[in-house]
Amino acid sequence: MAMPPRRPTNPFAAAEAAFKPVKKPAAPVREPSATPNVRELVSIRIDRAVLDHFQEDGPGWQDRINDALRQWLAAKG
Protein backbone atom coordinates (compact mmCIF):
# COMPACT_ATOMS: atom_id res chain seq x y z
CA MET A 1 0.00 0.00 0.00
CA ALA A 2 1.47 3.33 -1.04
CA MET A 3 1.63 6.13 1.49
CA PRO A 4 0.23 9.49 0.25
CA PRO A 5 2.73 12.32 0.31
CA ARG A 6 2.73 14.37 3.50
CA ARG A 7 2.86 17.63 1.62
CA PRO A 8 0.64 18.69 -1.26
CA THR A 9 2.20 18.14 -4.63
CA ASN A 10 1.81 21.82 -5.48
CA PRO A 11 2.35 24.08 -2.42
CA PHE A 12 1.39 27.21 -4.39
CA ALA A 13 -2.01 25.75 -5.32
CA ALA A 14 -2.57 24.65 -1.71
CA ALA A 15 -1.76 28.16 -0.43
CA GLU A 16 -4.06 29.75 -3.02
CA ALA A 17 -6.89 27.44 -1.98
CA ALA A 18 -6.32 28.19 1.71
CA PHE A 19 -6.55 31.95 1.23
CA LYS A 20 -9.21 32.04 -1.47
CA PRO A 21 -11.95 34.47 -0.44
CA VAL A 22 -15.15 32.86 0.70
CA LYS A 23 -18.13 33.79 -1.45
CA LYS A 24 -21.00 35.11 0.60
CA PRO A 25 -24.49 33.99 -0.34
CA ALA A 26 -26.50 36.69 -2.06
CA ALA A 27 -28.77 38.69 0.21
CA PRO A 28 -32.40 37.68 -0.15
CA VAL A 29 -34.46 39.98 -2.31
CA ARG A 30 -37.04 41.79 -0.20
CA GLU A 31 -40.39 42.25 -1.80
CA PRO A 32 -41.92 45.69 -1.30
CA SER A 33 -44.77 45.85 1.15
CA ALA A 34 -48.18 45.42 -0.44
CA THR A 35 -49.68 47.87 2.06
CA PRO A 36 -49.21 51.52 1.06
CA ASN A 37 -47.63 54.01 3.46
CA VAL A 38 -46.18 51.35 5.73
CA ARG A 39 -43.00 52.64 7.34
CA GLU A 40 -39.96 50.47 7.65
CA LEU A 41 -37.19 50.76 10.21
CA VAL A 42 -33.87 51.51 8.49
CA SER A 43 -30.48 52.78 9.52
CA ILE A 44 -28.76 55.44 7.39
CA ARG A 45 -25.79 57.73 7.77
CA ILE A 46 -26.53 61.44 7.33
CA ASP A 47 -24.16 64.39 7.46
CA ARG A 48 -24.28 66.18 10.81
CA ALA A 49 -25.32 69.47 9.15
CA VAL A 50 -28.29 67.78 7.45
CA LEU A 51 -29.36 66.11 10.68
CA ASP A 52 -29.04 69.39 12.62
CA HIS A 53 -31.19 71.13 10.01
CA PHE A 54 -34.04 68.63 10.36
CA GLN A 55 -33.77 68.48 14.16
CA GLU A 56 -33.87 72.29 14.62
CA ASP A 57 -37.67 72.33 14.90
CA GLY A 58 -37.75 69.57 17.52
CA PRO A 59 -39.71 66.33 17.48
CA GLY A 60 -40.92 65.08 14.13
CA TRP A 61 -37.56 65.43 12.41
CA GLN A 62 -37.82 61.92 10.95
CA ASP A 63 -41.18 62.82 9.42
CA ARG A 64 -39.61 65.96 7.94
CA ILE A 65 -36.81 63.91 6.38
CA ASN A 66 -39.43 61.52 4.98
CA ASP A 67 -41.44 64.44 3.57
CA ALA A 68 -38.33 65.94 1.96
CA LEU A 69 -37.51 62.61 0.34
CA ARG A 70 -41.10 62.27 -0.91
CA GLN A 71 -40.92 65.76 -2.46
CA TRP A 72 -37.64 64.84 -4.14
CA LEU A 73 -39.22 61.68 -5.56
CA ALA A 74 -42.22 63.63 -6.83
CA ALA A 75 -39.98 66.22 -8.49
CA LYS A 76 -37.87 63.49 -10.05
CA GLY A 77 -41.00 62.02 -11.60
N, CA, C and O atoms as a Maestro MAE file, in Angstrom:
{
 s_m_m2io_version
 :::
 2.0.0
}

f_m_ct {
 s_m_title
 :::
 protein
 m_atom[308] {
  # First column is atom index #
  i_m_mmod_type
  r_m_x_coord
  r_m_y_coord
  r_m_z_coord
  i_m_residue_number
  s_m_chain_name
  s_m_pdb_residue_name
  s_m_pdb_atom_name
  i_m_atomic_number
  :::
  1 25 0.846 -1.171 0.000 1 A "MET " " N  " 7
  2 3 0.000 0.000 0.000 1 A "MET " " CA " 6
  3 2 0.892 1.235 0.000 1 A "MET " " C  " 6
  4 15 1.788 1.359 0.835 1 A "MET " " O  " 8
  5 25 0.652 2.129 -0.917 2 A "ALA " " N  " 7
  6 3 1.473 3.330 -1.038 2 A "ALA " " CA " 6
  7 2 1.002 4.382 -0.048 2 A "ALA " " C  " 6
  8 15 -0.197 4.564 0.167 2 A "ALA " " O  " 8
  9 25 1.953 5.061 0.544 3 A "MET " " N  " 7
  10 3 1.633 6.132 1.490 3 A "MET " " CA " 6
  11 2 1.460 7.433 0.703 3 A "MET " " C  " 6
  12 15 2.308 7.754 -0.130 3 A "MET " " O  " 8
  13 25 0.375 8.199 0.947 4 A "PRO " " N  " 7
  14 3 0.230 9.486 0.246 4 A "PRO " " CA " 6
  15 2 1.301 10.458 0.735 4 A "PRO " " C  " 6
  16 15 1.745 10.373 1.880 4 A "PRO " " O  " 8
  17 25 1.707 11.365 -0.119 5 A "PRO " " N  " 7
  18 3 2.730 12.320 0.305 5 A "PRO " " CA " 6
  19 2 2.216 13.177 1.464 5 A "PRO " " C  " 6
  20 15 1.024 13.474 1.545 5 A "PRO " " O  " 8
  21 25 3.113 13.567 2.347 6 A "ARG " " N  " 7
  22 3 2.727 14.373 3.498 6 A "ARG " " CA " 6
  23 2 2.423 15.809 3.089 6 A "ARG " " C  " 6
  24 15 1.592 16.475 3.706 6 A "ARG " " O  " 8
  25 25 3.075 16.266 2.082 7 A "ARG " " N  " 7
  26 3 2.856 17.627 1.617 7 A "ARG " " CA " 6
  27 2 2.096 17.598 0.296 7 A "ARG " " C  " 6
  28 15 2.202 16.640 -0.470 7 A "ARG " " O  " 8
  29 25 1.324 18.659 0.034 8 A "PRO " " N  " 7
  30 3 0.639 18.693 -1.262 8 A "PRO " " CA " 6
  31 2 1.675 18.719 -2.383 8 A "PRO " " C  " 6
  32 15 2.793 19.207 -2.215 8 A "PRO " " O  " 8
  33 25 1.276 18.191 -3.506 9 A "THR " " N  " 7
  34 3 2.204 18.139 -4.634 9 A "THR " " CA " 6
  35 2 2.515 19.538 -5.154 9 A "THR " " C  " 6
  36 15 3.602 19.770 -5.684 9 A "THR " " O  " 8
  37 25 1.583 20.465 -5.009 10 A "ASN " " N  " 7
  38 3 1.812 21.822 -5.476 10 A "ASN " " CA " 6
  39 2 1.540 22.779 -4.312 10 A "ASN " " C  " 6
  40 15 0.385 23.129 -4.069 10 A "ASN " " O  " 8
  41 25 2.581 23.209 -3.586 11 A "PRO " " N  " 7
  42 3 2.355 24.077 -2.424 11 A "PRO " " CA " 6
  43 2 1.706 25.406 -2.790 11 A "PRO " " C  " 6
  44 15 0.938 25.948 -1.995 11 A "PRO " " O  " 8
  45 25 1.993 25.943 -3.969 12 A "PHE " " N  " 7
  46 3 1.390 27.208 -4.394 12 A "PHE " " CA " 6
  47 2 -0.127 27.063 -4.521 12 A "PHE " " C  " 6
  48 15 -0.879 27.917 -4.053 12 A "PHE " " O  " 8
  49 25 -0.568 25.983 -5.153 13 A "ALA " " N  " 7
  50 3 -2.009 25.752 -5.322 13 A "ALA " " CA " 6
  51 2 -2.678 25.555 -3.962 13 A "ALA " " C  " 6
  52 15 -3.796 26.025 -3.749 13 A "ALA " " O  " 8
  53 25 -2.004 24.864 -3.043 14 A "ALA " " N  " 7
  54 3 -2.574 24.654 -1.714 14 A "ALA " " CA " 6
  55 2 -2.705 25.976 -0.969 14 A "ALA " " C  " 6
  56 15 -3.704 26.204 -0.287 14 A "ALA " " O  " 8
  57 25 -1.708 26.851 -1.092 15 A "ALA " " N  " 7
  58 3 -1.764 28.158 -0.432 15 A "ALA " " CA " 6
  59 2 -2.866 29.017 -1.041 15 A "ALA " " C  " 6
  60 15 -3.602 29.691 -0.320 15 A "ALA " " O  " 8
  61 25 -2.979 28.992 -2.354 16 A "GLU " " N  " 7
  62 3 -4.056 29.752 -3.020 16 A "GLU " " CA " 6
  63 2 -5.424 29.286 -2.538 16 A "GLU " " C  " 6
  64 15 -6.306 30.106 -2.281 16 A "GLU " " O  " 8
  65 25 -5.602 27.984 -2.415 17 A "ALA " " N  " 7
  66 3 -6.886 27.443 -1.977 17 A "ALA " " CA " 6
  67 2 -7.172 27.827 -0.525 17 A "ALA " " C  " 6
  68 15 -8.319 28.085 -0.161 17 A "ALA " " O  " 8
  69 25 -6.128 27.865 0.299 18 A "ALA " " N  " 7
  70 3 -6.323 28.191 1.707 18 A "ALA " " CA " 6
  71 2 -6.735 29.646 1.907 18 A "ALA " " C  " 6
  72 15 -7.484 29.953 2.834 18 A "ALA " " O  " 8
  73 25 -6.261 30.532 1.059 19 A "PHE " " N  " 7
  74 3 -6.547 31.954 1.230 19 A "PHE " " CA " 6
  75 2 -7.554 32.490 0.220 19 A "PHE " " C  " 6
  76 15 -7.736 33.703 0.112 19 A "PHE " " O  " 8
  77 25 -8.197 31.616 -0.506 20 A "LYS " " N  " 7
  78 3 -9.206 32.035 -1.472 20 A "LYS " " CA " 6
  79 2 -10.375 32.668 -0.714 20 A "LYS " " C  " 6
  80 15 -10.847 32.103 0.273 20 A "LYS " " O  " 8
  81 25 -10.844 33.832 -1.162 21 A "PRO " " N  " 7
  82 3 -11.952 34.471 -0.441 21 A "PRO " " CA " 6
  83 2 -13.212 33.610 -0.489 21 A "PRO " " C  " 6
  84 15 -13.519 32.972 -1.496 21 A "PRO " " O  " 8
  85 25 -13.913 33.615 0.611 22 A "VAL " " N  " 7
  86 3 -15.152 32.857 0.698 22 A "VAL " " CA " 6
  87 2 -16.252 33.691 0.060 22 A "VAL " " C  " 6
  88 15 -16.399 34.875 0.364 22 A "VAL " " O  " 8
  89 25 -17.018 33.077 -0.819 23 A "LYS " " N  " 7
  90 3 -18.129 33.790 -1.452 23 A "LYS " " CA " 6
  91 2 -19.322 33.783 -0.508 23 A "LYS " " C  " 6
  92 15 -19.760 32.737 -0.031 23 A "LYS " " O  " 8
  93 25 -19.833 34.984 -0.254 24 A "LYS " " N  " 7
  94 3 -21.002 35.115 0.601 24 A "LYS " " CA " 6
  95 2 -22.250 34.803 -0.224 24 A "LYS " " C  " 6
  96 15 -22.303 35.122 -1.411 24 A "LYS " " O  " 8
  97 25 -23.239 34.191 0.391 25 A "PRO " " N  " 7
  98 3 -24.486 33.991 -0.343 25 A "PRO " " CA " 6
  99 2 -25.153 35.338 -0.602 25 A "PRO " " C  " 6
  100 15 -25.048 36.257 0.211 25 A "PRO " " O  " 8
  101 25 -25.816 35.446 -1.703 26 A "ALA " " N  " 7
  102 3 -26.498 36.694 -2.059 26 A "ALA " " CA " 6
  103 2 -27.586 37.002 -1.035 26 A "ALA " " C  " 6
  104 15 -28.268 36.103 -0.541 26 A "ALA " " O  " 8
  105 25 -27.733 38.274 -0.731 27 A "ALA " " N  " 7
  106 3 -28.771 38.689 0.207 27 A "ALA " " CA " 6
  107 2 -30.137 38.401 -0.401 27 A "ALA " " C  " 6
  108 15 -30.333 38.587 -1.602 27 A "ALA " " O  " 8
  109 25 -31.071 37.956 0.407 28 A "PRO " " N  " 7
  110 3 -32.398 37.678 -0.145 28 A "PRO " " CA " 6
  111 2 -33.061 38.959 -0.645 28 A "PRO " " C  " 6
  112 15 -32.930 40.024 -0.042 28 A "PRO " " O  " 8
  113 25 -33.759 38.832 -1.732 29 A "VAL " " N  " 7
  114 3 -34.463 39.981 -2.307 29 A "VAL " " CA " 6
  115 2 -35.720 40.210 -1.484 29 A "VAL " " C  " 6
  116 15 -36.530 39.304 -1.288 29 A "VAL " " O  " 8
  117 25 -35.866 41.457 -1.002 30 A "ARG " " N  " 7
  118 3 -37.041 41.785 -0.201 30 A "ARG " " CA " 6
  119 2 -38.115 42.352 -1.107 30 A "ARG " " C  " 6
  120 15 -37.890 43.306 -1.851 30 A "ARG " " O  " 8
  121 25 -39.251 41.763 -1.030 31 A "GLU " " N  " 7
  122 3 -40.389 42.250 -1.804 31 A "GLU " " CA " 6
  123 2 -40.948 43.495 -1.128 31 A "GLU " " C  " 6
  124 15 -41.041 43.542 0.099 31 A "GLU " " O  " 8
  125 25 -41.324 44.506 -1.915 32 A "PRO " " N  " 7
  126 3 -41.920 45.695 -1.302 32 A "PRO " " CA " 6
  127 2 -43.240 45.340 -0.620 32 A "PRO " " C  " 6
  128 15 -43.949 44.420 -1.026 32 A "PRO " " O  " 8
  129 25 -43.538 46.090 0.409 33 A "SER " " N  " 7
  130 3 -44.768 45.855 1.154 33 A "SER " " CA " 6
  131 2 -45.977 46.124 0.262 33 A "SER " " C  " 6
  132 15 -46.005 47.099 -0.489 33 A "SER " " O  " 8
  133 25 -46.968 45.253 0.357 34 A "ALA " " N  " 7
  134 3 -48.182 45.423 -0.436 34 A "ALA " " CA " 6
  135 2 -49.067 46.525 0.140 34 A "ALA " " C  " 6
  136 15 -49.906 47.079 -0.571 34 A "ALA " " O  " 8
  137 25 -48.888 46.846 1.417 35 A "THR " " N  " 7
  138 3 -49.683 47.869 2.064 35 A "THR " " CA " 6
  139 2 -49.040 49.236 1.833 35 A "THR " " C  " 6
  140 15 -47.862 49.422 2.141 35 A "THR " " O  " 8
  141 25 -49.799 50.195 1.293 36 A "PRO " " N  " 7
  142 3 -49.206 51.517 1.057 36 A "PRO " " CA " 6
  143 2 -48.953 52.262 2.363 36 A "PRO " " C  " 6
  144 15 -49.638 52.041 3.362 36 A "PRO " " O  " 8
  145 25 -47.972 53.135 2.337 37 A "ASN " " N  " 7
  146 3 -47.627 54.013 3.462 37 A "ASN " " CA " 6
  147 2 -47.225 53.268 4.732 37 A "ASN " " C  " 6
  148 15 -47.387 53.789 5.835 37 A "ASN " " O  " 8
  149 25 -46.705 52.065 4.582 38 A "VAL " " N  " 7
  150 3 -46.176 51.353 5.733 38 A "VAL " " CA " 6
  151 2 -44.731 51.771 5.900 38 A "VAL " " C  " 6
  152 15 -43.952 51.716 4.948 38 A "VAL " " O  " 8
  153 25 -44.367 52.185 7.096 39 A "ARG " " N  " 7
  154 3 -43.001 52.637 7.343 39 A "ARG " " CA " 6
  155 2 -42.147 51.457 7.751 39 A "ARG " " C  " 6
  156 15 -42.604 50.517 8.402 39 A "ARG " " O  " 8
  157 25 -40.897 51.537 7.349 40 A "GLU " " N  " 7
  158 3 -39.964 50.467 7.652 40 A "GLU " " CA " 6
  159 2 -38.772 51.041 8.399 40 A "GLU " " C  " 6
  160 15 -38.264 52.106 8.051 40 A "GLU " " O  " 8
  161 25 -38.335 50.339 9.414 41 A "LEU " " N  " 7
  162 3 -37.194 50.761 10.210 41 A "LEU " " CA " 6
  163 2 -35.920 50.527 9.409 41 A "LEU " " C  " 6
  164 15 -35.645 49.405 8.982 41 A "LEU " " O  " 8
  165 25 -35.139 51.597 9.205 42 A "VAL " " N  " 7
  166 3 -33.866 51.505 8.494 42 A "VAL " " CA " 6
  167 2 -32.814 52.283 9.265 42 A "VAL " " C  " 6
  168 15 -33.132 53.081 10.147 42 A "VAL " " O  " 8
  169 25 -31.581 52.044 8.926 43 A "SER " " N  " 7
  170 3 -30.476 52.780 9.521 43 A "SER " " CA " 6
  171 2 -29.688 53.413 8.384 43 A "SER " " C  " 6
  172 15 -29.236 52.715 7.477 43 A "SER " " O  " 8
  173 25 -29.520 54.742 8.428 44 A "ILE " " N  " 7
  174 3 -28.764 55.438 7.388 44 A "ILE " " CA " 6
  175 2 -27.773 56.385 8.044 44 A "ILE " " C  " 6
  176 15 -27.922 56.760 9.207 44 A "ILE " " O  " 8
  177 25 -26.771 56.760 7.287 45 A "ARG " " N  " 7
  178 3 -25.792 57.734 7.773 45 A "ARG " " CA " 6
  179 2 -26.060 59.054 7.065 45 A "ARG " " C  " 6
  180 15 -26.125 59.114 5.837 45 A "ARG " " O  " 8
  181 25 -26.216 60.107 7.854 46 A "ILE " " N  " 7
  182 3 -26.535 61.438 7.334 46 A "ILE " " CA " 6
  183 2 -25.489 62.407 7.852 46 A "ILE " " C  " 6
  184 15 -25.040 62.294 8.992 46 A "ILE " " O  " 8
  185 25 -25.102 63.356 7.016 47 A "ASP " " N  " 7
  186 3 -24.156 64.386 7.457 47 A "ASP " " CA " 6
  187 2 -24.731 65.114 8.666 47 A "ASP " " C  " 6
  188 15 -25.941 65.314 8.764 47 A "ASP " " O  " 8
  189 25 -23.858 65.503 9.576 48 A "ARG " " N  " 7
  190 3 -24.278 66.179 10.808 48 A "ARG " " CA " 6
  191 2 -25.062 67.455 10.497 48 A "ARG " " C  " 6
  192 15 -26.055 67.745 11.165 48 A "ARG " " O  " 8
  193 25 -24.629 68.218 9.493 49 A "ALA " " N  " 7
  194 3 -25.316 69.472 9.151 49 A "ALA " " CA " 6
  195 2 -26.749 69.198 8.687 49 A "ALA " " C  " 6
  196 15 -27.665 69.951 9.016 49 A "ALA " " O  " 8
  197 25 -26.937 68.133 7.932 50 A "VAL " " N  " 7
  198 3 -28.286 67.783 7.454 50 A "VAL " " CA " 6
  199 2 -29.155 67.371 8.637 50 A "VAL " " C  " 6
  200 15 -30.305 67.795 8.749 50 A "VAL " " O  " 8
  201 25 -28.608 66.555 9.507 51 A "LEU " " N  " 7
  202 3 -29.359 66.113 10.678 51 A "LEU " " CA " 6
  203 2 -29.721 67.291 11.576 51 A "LEU " " C  " 6
  204 15 -30.851 67.383 12.054 51 A "LEU " " O  " 8
  205 25 -28.764 68.194 11.806 52 A "ASP " " N  " 7
  206 3 -29.038 69.388 12.616 52 A "ASP " " CA " 6
  207 2 -30.167 70.215 12.013 52 A "ASP " " C  " 6
  208 15 -31.031 70.717 12.732 52 A "ASP " " O  " 8
  209 25 -30.154 70.352 10.695 53 A "HIS " " N  " 7
  210 3 -31.187 71.128 10.011 53 A "HIS " " CA " 6
  211 2 -32.578 70.563 10.291 53 A "HIS " " C  " 6
  212 15 -33.503 71.307 10.615 53 A "HIS " " O  " 8
  213 25 -32.720 69.244 10.164 54 A "PHE " " N  " 7
  214 3 -34.036 68.635 10.363 54 A "PHE " " CA " 6
  215 2 -34.427 68.564 11.838 54 A "PHE " " C  " 6
  216 15 -35.616 68.516 12.152 54 A "PHE " " O  " 8
  217 25 -33.456 68.557 12.744 55 A "GLN " " N  " 7
  218 3 -33.768 68.483 14.164 55 A "GLN " " CA " 6
  219 2 -33.986 69.853 14.802 55 A "GLN " " C  " 6
  220 15 -34.401 69.927 15.958 55 A "GLN " " O  " 8
  221 25 -33.716 70.937 14.074 56 A "GLU " " N  " 7
  222 3 -33.873 72.294 14.622 56 A "GLU " " CA " 6
  223 2 -35.262 72.550 15.174 56 A "GLU " " C  " 6
  224 15 -35.407 73.199 16.210 56 A "GLU " " O  " 8
  225 25 -36.285 72.048 14.496 57 A "ASP " " N  " 7
  226 3 -37.667 72.330 14.897 57 A "ASP " " CA " 6
  227 2 -38.201 71.335 15.928 57 A "ASP " " C  " 6
  228 15 -39.393 71.342 16.233 57 A "ASP " " O  " 8
  229 25 -37.332 70.483 16.463 58 A "GLY " " N  " 7
  230 3 -37.747 69.572 17.522 58 A "GLY " " CA " 6
  231 2 -38.301 68.251 17.016 58 A "GLY " " C  " 6
  232 15 -37.968 67.798 15.921 58 A "GLY " " O  " 8
  233 25 -39.159 67.639 17.839 59 A "PRO " " N  " 7
  234 3 -39.708 66.331 17.483 59 A "PRO " " CA " 6
  235 2 -40.384 66.342 16.118 59 A "PRO " " C  " 6
  236 15 -40.927 67.356 15.679 59 A "PRO " " O  " 8
  237 25 -40.337 65.198 15.465 60 A "GLY " " N  " 7
  238 3 -40.921 65.083 14.133 60 A "GLY " " CA " 6
  239 2 -39.883 65.195 13.033 60 A "GLY " " C  " 6
  240 15 -40.231 65.243 11.853 60 A "GLY " " O  " 8
  241 25 -38.606 65.236 13.409 61 A "TRP " " N  " 7
  242 3 -37.559 65.426 12.406 61 A "TRP " " CA " 6
  243 2 -37.501 64.261 11.424 61 A "TRP " " C  " 6
  244 15 -37.165 64.461 10.256 61 A "TRP " " O  " 8
  245 25 -37.819 63.060 11.869 62 A "GLN " " N  " 7
  246 3 -37.820 61.918 10.955 62 A "GLN " " CA " 6
  247 2 -38.932 62.055 9.919 62 A "GLN " " C  " 6
  248 15 -38.757 61.702 8.753 62 A "GLN " " O  " 8
  249 25 -40.084 62.576 10.362 63 A "ASP " " N  " 7
  250 3 -41.178 62.824 9.422 63 A "ASP " " CA " 6
  251 2 -40.777 63.890 8.402 63 A "ASP " " C  " 6
  252 15 -41.117 63.790 7.223 63 A "ASP " " O  " 8
  253 25 -40.054 64.906 8.866 64 A "ARG " " N  " 7
  254 3 -39.611 65.961 7.942 64 A "ARG " " CA " 6
  255 2 -38.615 65.420 6.916 64 A "ARG " " C  " 6
  256 15 -38.655 65.814 5.751 64 A "ARG " " O  " 8
  257 25 -37.733 64.529 7.334 65 A "ILE " " N  " 7
  258 3 -36.812 63.914 6.375 65 A "ILE " " CA " 6
  259 2 -37.606 63.083 5.373 65 A "ILE " " C  " 6
  260 15 -37.328 63.120 4.174 65 A "ILE " " O  " 8
  261 25 -38.594 62.333 5.861 66 A "ASN " " N  " 7
  262 3 -39.429 61.517 4.980 66 A "ASN " " CA " 6
  263 2 -40.183 62.396 3.979 66 A "ASN " " C  " 6
  264 15 -40.271 62.063 2.797 66 A "ASN " " O  " 8
  265 25 -40.725 63.520 4.459 67 A "ASP " " N  " 7
  266 3 -41.441 64.441 3.574 67 A "ASP " " CA " 6
  267 2 -40.514 65.027 2.510 67 A "ASP " " C  " 6
  268 15 -40.895 65.156 1.346 67 A "ASP " " O  " 8
  269 25 -39.293 65.382 2.919 68 A "ALA " " N  " 7
  270 3 -38.330 65.939 1.960 68 A "ALA " " CA " 6
  271 2 -37.976 64.903 0.898 68 A "ALA " " C  " 6
  272 15 -37.847 65.235 -0.280 68 A "ALA " " O  " 8
  273 25 -37.820 63.665 1.310 69 A "LEU " " N  " 7
  274 3 -37.515 62.611 0.340 69 A "LEU " " CA " 6
  275 2 -38.702 62.355 -0.592 69 A "LEU " " C  " 6
  276 15 -38.515 62.097 -1.781 69 A "LEU " " O  " 8
  277 25 -39.913 62.426 -0.056 70 A "ARG " " N  " 7
  278 3 -41.104 62.269 -0.911 70 A "ARG " " CA " 6
  279 2 -41.194 63.392 -1.944 70 A "ARG " " C  " 6
  280 15 -41.522 63.148 -3.105 70 A "ARG " " O  " 8
  281 25 -40.898 64.635 -1.512 71 A "GLN " " N  " 7
  282 3 -40.916 65.763 -2.457 71 A "GLN " " CA " 6
  283 2 -39.863 65.577 -3.536 71 A "GLN " " C  " 6
  284 15 -40.101 65.897 -4.700 71 A "GLN " " O  " 8
  285 25 -38.697 65.061 -3.156 72 A "TRP " " N  " 7
  286 3 -37.636 64.840 -4.137 72 A "TRP " " CA " 6
  287 2 -38.075 63.776 -5.134 72 A "TRP " " C  " 6
  288 15 -37.825 63.904 -6.332 72 A "TRP " " O  " 8
  289 25 -38.733 62.720 -4.640 73 A "LEU " " N  " 7
  290 3 -39.220 61.682 -5.558 73 A "LEU " " CA " 6
  291 2 -40.272 62.226 -6.503 73 A "LEU " " C  " 6
  292 15 -40.267 61.904 -7.691 73 A "LEU " " O  " 8
  293 25 -41.175 63.050 -5.987 74 A "ALA " " N  " 7
  294 3 -42.223 63.627 -6.829 74 A "ALA " " CA " 6
  295 2 -41.624 64.542 -7.897 74 A "ALA " " C  " 6
  296 15 -42.074 64.540 -9.043 74 A "ALA " " O  " 8
  297 25 -40.612 65.320 -7.520 75 A "ALA " " N  " 7
  298 3 -39.978 66.221 -8.486 75 A "ALA " " CA " 6
  299 2 -39.194 65.445 -9.525 75 A "ALA " " C  " 6
  300 15 -39.085 65.873 -10.674 75 A "ALA " " O  " 8
  301 25 -38.651 64.309 -9.128 76 A "LYS " " N  " 7
  302 3 -37.874 63.491 -10.051 76 A "LYS " " CA " 6
  303 2 -38.783 62.840 -11.089 76 A "LYS " " C  " 6
  304 15 -38.379 62.610 -12.229 76 A "LYS " " O  " 8
  305 25 -40.017 62.548 -10.678 77 A "GLY " " N  " 7
  306 3 -40.999 62.016 -11.604 77 A "GLY " " CA " 6
  307 2 -40.922 60.572 -11.721 77 A "GLY " " C  " 6
  308 15 -41.691 59.971 -12.471 77 A "GLY " " O  " 8
  :::
 }
 m_bond[307] {
  # First column is bond index #
  i_m_from
  i_m_to
  i_m_order
  :::
  1 1 2 1
  2 2 3 1
  3 3 4 2
  4 3 5 1
  5 5 6 1
  6 6 7 1
  7 7 8 2
  8 7 9 1
  9 9 10 1
  10 10 11 1
  11 11 12 2
  12 11 13 1
  13 13 14 1
  14 14 15 1
  15 15 16 2
  16 15 17 1
  17 17 18 1
  18 18 19 1
  19 19 20 2
  20 19 21 1
  21 21 22 1
  22 22 23 1
  23 23 24 2
  24 23 25 1
  25 25 26 1
  26 26 27 1
  27 27 28 2
  28 27 29 1
  29 29 30 1
  30 30 31 1
  31 31 32 2
  32 31 33 1
  33 33 34 1
  34 34 35 1
  35 35 36 2
  36 35 37 1
  37 37 38 1
  38 38 39 1
  39 39 40 2
  40 39 41 1
  41 41 42 1
  42 42 43 1
  43 43 44 2
  44 43 45 1
  45 45 46 1
  46 46 47 1
  47 47 48 2
  48 47 49 1
  49 49 50 1
  50 50 51 1
  51 51 52 2
  52 51 53 1
  53 53 54 1
  54 54 55 1
  55 55 56 2
  56 55 57 1
  57 57 58 1
  58 58 59 1
  59 59 60 2
  60 59 61 1
  61 61 62 1
  62 62 63 1
  63 63 64 2
  64 63 65 1
  65 65 66 1
  66 66 67 1
  67 67 68 2
  68 67 69 1
  69 69 70 1
  70 70 71 1
  71 71 72 2
  72 71 73 1
  73 73 74 1
  74 74 75 1
  75 75 76 2
  76 75 77 1
  77 77 78 1
  78 78 79 1
  79 79 80 2
  80 79 81 1
  81 81 82 1
  82 82 83 1
  83 83 84 2
  84 83 85 1
  85 85 86 1
  86 86 87 1
  87 87 88 2
  88 87 89 1
  89 89 90 1
  90 90 91 1
  91 91 92 2
  92 91 93 1
  93 93 94 1
  94 94 95 1
  95 95 96 2
  96 95 97 1
  97 97 98 1
  98 98 99 1
  99 99 100 2
  100 99 101 1
  101 101 102 1
  102 102 103 1
  103 103 104 2
  104 103 105 1
  105 105 106 1
  106 106 107 1
  107 107 108 2
  108 107 109 1
  109 109 110 1
  110 110 111 1
  111 111 112 2
  112 111 113 1
  113 113 114 1
  114 114 115 1
  115 115 116 2
  116 115 117 1
  117 117 118 1
  118 118 119 1
  119 119 120 2
  120 119 121 1
  121 121 122 1
  122 122 123 1
  123 123 124 2
  124 123 125 1
  125 125 126 1
  126 126 127 1
  127 127 128 2
  128 127 129 1
  129 129 130 1
  130 130 131 1
  131 131 132 2
  132 131 133 1
  133 133 134 1
  134 134 135 1
  135 135 136 2
  136 135 137 1
  137 137 138 1
  138 138 139 1
  139 139 140 2
  140 139 141 1
  141 141 142 1
  142 142 143 1
  143 143 144 2
  144 143 145 1
  145 145 146 1
  146 146 147 1
  147 147 148 2
  148 147 149 1
  149 149 150 1
  150 150 151 1
  151 151 152 2
  152 151 153 1
  153 153 154 1
  154 154 155 1
  155 155 156 2
  156 155 157 1
  157 157 158 1
  158 158 159 1
  159 159 160 2
  160 159 161 1
  161 161 162 1
  162 162 163 1
  163 163 164 2
  164 163 165 1
  165 165 166 1
  166 166 167 1
  167 167 168 2
  168 167 169 1
  169 169 170 1
  170 170 171 1
  171 171 172 2
  172 171 173 1
  173 173 174 1
  174 174 175 1
  175 175 176 2
  176 175 177 1
  177 177 178 1
  178 178 179 1
  179 179 180 2
  180 179 181 1
  181 181 182 1
  182 182 183 1
  183 183 184 2
  184 183 185 1
  185 185 186 1
  186 186 187 1
  187 187 188 2
  188 187 189 1
  189 189 190 1
  190 190 191 1
  191 191 192 2
  192 191 193 1
  193 193 194 1
  194 194 195 1
  195 195 196 2
  196 195 197 1
  197 197 198 1
  198 198 199 1
  199 199 200 2
  200 199 201 1
  201 201 202 1
  202 202 203 1
  203 203 204 2
  204 203 205 1
  205 205 206 1
  206 206 207 1
  207 207 208 2
  208 207 209 1
  209 209 210 1
  210 210 211 1
  211 211 212 2
  212 211 213 1
  213 213 214 1
  214 214 215 1
  215 215 216 2
  216 215 217 1
  217 217 218 1
  218 218 219 1
  219 219 220 2
  220 219 221 1
  221 221 222 1
  222 222 223 1
  223 223 224 2
  224 223 225 1
  225 225 226 1
  226 226 227 1
  227 227 228 2
  228 227 229 1
  229 229 230 1
  230 230 231 1
  231 231 232 2
  232 231 233 1
  233 233 234 1
  234 234 235 1
  235 235 236 2
  236 235 237 1
  237 237 238 1
  238 238 239 1
  239 239 240 2
  240 239 241 1
  241 241 242 1
  242 242 243 1
  243 243 244 2
  244 243 245 1
  245 245 246 1
  246 246 247 1
  247 247 248 2
  248 247 249 1
  249 249 250 1
  250 250 251 1
  251 251 252 2
  252 251 253 1
  253 253 254 1
  254 254 255 1
  255 255 256 2
  256 255 257 1
  257 257 258 1
  258 258 259 1
  259 259 260 2
  260 259 261 1
  261 261 262 1
  262 262 263 1
  263 263 264 2
  264 263 265 1
  265 265 266 1
  266 266 267 1
  267 267 268 2
  268 267 269 1
  269 269 270 1
  270 270 271 1
  271 271 272 2
  272 271 273 1
  273 273 274 1
  274 274 275 1
  275 275 276 2
  276 275 277 1
  277 277 278 1
  278 278 279 1
  279 279 280 2
  280 279 281 1
  281 281 282 1
  282 282 283 1
  283 283 284 2
  284 283 285 1
  285 285 286 1
  286 286 287 1
  287 287 288 2
  288 287 289 1
  289 289 290 1
  290 290 291 1
  291 291 292 2
  292 291 293 1
  293 293 294 1
  294 294 295 1
  295 295 296 2
  296 295 297 1
  297 297 298 1
  298 298 299 1
  299 299 300 2
  300 299 301 1
  301 301 302 1
  302 302 303 1
  303 303 304 2
  304 303 305 1
  305 305 306 1
  306 306 307 1
  307 307 308 2
  :::
 }
}
